[in-house]
Amino acid sequence: MSRPLTVALLHHPVLDRGSEVITTAVTNLDVHDIARSAHTFGAAGFAVVHPVAAQRELVRRIRDHWVEGSGGRRIPDRRPAMQGLSILPALDDALAQAGAGAELWVTSAAAGGSLPVAEARDRLRAEGAPVVLVFGTGWGLAPEVLARAAERLEPIRSPRADGYNHLSVRAAAAIYLDRLLGV
């Protein structure tokens, strides 16, 4: 991969089921599983983005348990994935950390994504600016985040006749990372 790809899990601004902008709570499983997927597929890093200091502290405690604490001693295979975890208050911090000129790419389960994953994969293999790939929590990214994006990846499509598509964010992240960075 020529362009570094950082994964960001955004907790604000995101939507609730009524399309109101909210801030969601951190979940241990999302932190754990997305960190492991990002590390497995060779992402440059994984950032949990949350504006609330107490929620960032919770993520620090989770990370420290697996990097310096008993979790890391008991299951050392989890340490490398958690070492790549950044905890940031805002999306702009994730973009700055990724590097100069970082592009914001977003995902959404809703229709409307214009960048096919195969083309995104090719772009990541070419020379260019770093990319921050953002996953939303709750019911998806707020319109203001979508509007800032340089690219919006096409959604993961269900083969079901009824089109059912309601994956957890950690499952969607694993699928996208495999499609973008996998062999």
VOGU-3710 file (C-alpha; in Angstrom, 3 decimals, decimal comma):
1> msrpltvall> 0,000/0,000/0,000  1,442/3,333/-1,002  -1,043/5,574/0,801  -1,306/5,161/4,562  -4,862/4,400/5,660  -5,972/5,327/9,166  -9,305/4,059/10,451  -11,352/6,419/12,616  -14,391/5,497/14,689  -16,436/8,666/15,149
11> hhpvldrgse> -18,806/9,148/18,098  -19,772/12,765/17,306  -21,341/14,163/15,218  -23,438/11,109/14,399  -27,158/10,498/14,039  -29,770/8,790/16,145  -32,604/6,800/14,588  -34,616/10,030/14,191  -31,765/11,708/12,261  -30,908/14,063/15,132
21> vittavtnld> -27,220/14,797/15,744  -26,007/13,095/18,920  -22,904/11,824/20,700  -22,770/8,059/21,247  -21,066/6,104/24,012  -17,941/4,028/23,508  -18,346/0,259/23,439  -15,517/-2,039/24,424  -16,247/-4,488/21,590  -15,979/-1,778/18,912
31> vhdiarsaht> -12,626/-0,593/20,263  -11,247/-4,098/20,526  -12,497/-5,548/17,291  -11,762/-2,587/15,036  -8,254/-2,245/16,502  -7,629/-5,913/15,752  -9,010/-5,606/12,201  -6,982/-2,448/11,506  -3,801/-4,152/12,698  -4,539/-7,394/10,844
41> fgaagfavvh> -4,976/-5,619/7,519  -2,024/-3,265/7,960  -3,784/0,046/8,508  -1,479/2,869/9,571  -3,515/3,270/12,735  -6,879/3,296/14,424  -8,349/6,338/16,143  -11,326/6,468/18,456  -12,734/9,991/18,178  -14,865/11,201/21,075
51> pvaaqrelvr> -15,444/14,752/22,357  -16,186/13,714/25,956  -13,110/13,449/28,184  -14,619/10,711/30,382  -15,257/8,541/27,315  -11,691/9,093/26,064  -10,451/8,076/29,528  -12,471/4,870/29,266  -10,780/4,063/25,958  -7,370/4,829/27,524
61> rirdhwvegs> -8,122/2,360/30,304  -9,138/-0,303/27,769  -5,961/0,312/25,757  -3,729/0,331/28,842  -5,213/-2,963/30,047  -4,125/-4,629/26,802  -0,827/-2,799/26,313  0,604/-2,485/29,841  -1,796/-4,383/32,076  -2,794/-7,922/32,850
71> ggrripdrrp> -4,677/-8,378/29,562  -1,496/-7,824/27,574  0,446/-10,224/29,775  -2,261/-12,875/29,591  -2,946/-12,571/25,846  0,111/-10,894/24,291  -1,260/-11,256/20,742  -3,713/-8,436/21,484  -1,014/-5,962/22,528  0,168/-4,920/19,021
81> amqglsilpa> -3,335/-4,066/17,844  -4,045/-1,932/20,877  -0,661/-0,175/20,674  -1,785/1,353/17,366  -4,857/2,937/18,991  -5,090/6,735/19,197  -7,690/8,470/21,330  -8,677/11,872/19,991  -11,299/14,530/20,774  -12,178/15,572/17,204
91> lddalaqaga> -12,110/14,399/13,614  -9,710/17,214/12,692  -7,220/15,715/15,154  -7,392/12,386/13,299  -6,774/14,130/9,994  -3,824/16,080/11,421  -2,340/12,943/12,961  -2,606/11,076/9,644  -0,358/13,607/7,947  -0,242/16,622/5,696
101> gaelwvtsaa> -3,021/16,760/3,142  -4,856/13,732/4,552  -8,056/12,959/2,672  -11,291/12,220/4,492  -13,120/9,165/3,172  -16,407/8,084/4,704  -18,585/5,006/4,793  -22,328/4,677/5,088  -24,850/1,870/4,991  -27,239/4,269/3,237
111> aggslpvaea> -27,420/4,459/-0,529  -25,427/7,204/-2,150  -21,797/6,137/-1,966  -20,067/6,967/-5,215  -16,597/5,424/-4,883  -16,561/1,706/-5,714  -14,413/-0,273/-3,301  -12,317/-1,705/-6,156  -11,434/1,829/-7,297  -10,707/2,880/-3,703
121> rdrlraegap> -8,357/-0,105/-3,377  -6,510/0,982/-6,535  -6,227/4,559/-5,246  -4,741/3,328/-1,981  -2,086/1,419/-3,909  -1,085/4,535/-5,872  0,995/7,404/-4,568  -0,868/10,140/-2,804  -1,914/11,739/0,437  -2,780/9,696/3,529
131> vvlvfgtgwg> -6,402/8,651/3,925  -8,582/8,675/7,044  -11,468/6,260/6,592  -14,283/7,198/8,966  -16,891/4,857/10,393  -19,840/6,296/12,259  -21,567/5,002/15,343  -25,255/5,314/16,164  -27,290/5,519/12,961  -24,464/6,902/10,852
141> lapevlaraa> -22,405/9,983/10,219  -23,979/13,416/10,467  -24,501/15,313/7,187  -21,756/17,795/8,125  -19,198/14,955/8,142  -20,466/13,528/4,866  -20,227/16,999/3,305  -16,548/17,298/4,263  -15,569/13,985/2,698  -13,352/13,819/-0,333
151> erlepirspr> -14,876/10,403/-1,051  -17,831/8,319/0,104  -17,378/4,602/-0,405  -20,207/2,584/-1,822  -22,156/0,762/0,897  -21,761/-2,918/1,629  -24,620/-4,559/-0,216  -26,698/-7,436/1,025  -27,443/-10,302/-1,375  -30,824/-10,736/0,321
161> adgynhlsvr> -33,899/-10,094/-1,801  -35,211/-7,666/0,822  -31,892/-5,741/0,894  -31,481/-6,100/4,668  -28,297/-4,236/5,662  -27,791/-3,606/9,354  -24,227/-4,633/10,219  -22,457/-3,642/13,404  -19,796/-1,005/12,829  -17,090/-3,515/13,783
171> aaaaiyldrl> -18,356/-6,000/11,169  -18,548/-3,295/8,505  -15,017/-2,120/9,350  -13,656/-5,653/8,991  -15,383/-6,120/5,629  -14,195/-2,782/4,237  -10,626/-3,344/5,475  -10,510/-6,778/3,882  -11,816/-5,391/0,593  -9,464/-2,393/0,624
181> lgv> -6,271/-3,877/2,085  -6,680/-7,671/2,067  -4,833/-10,044/-0,217
//
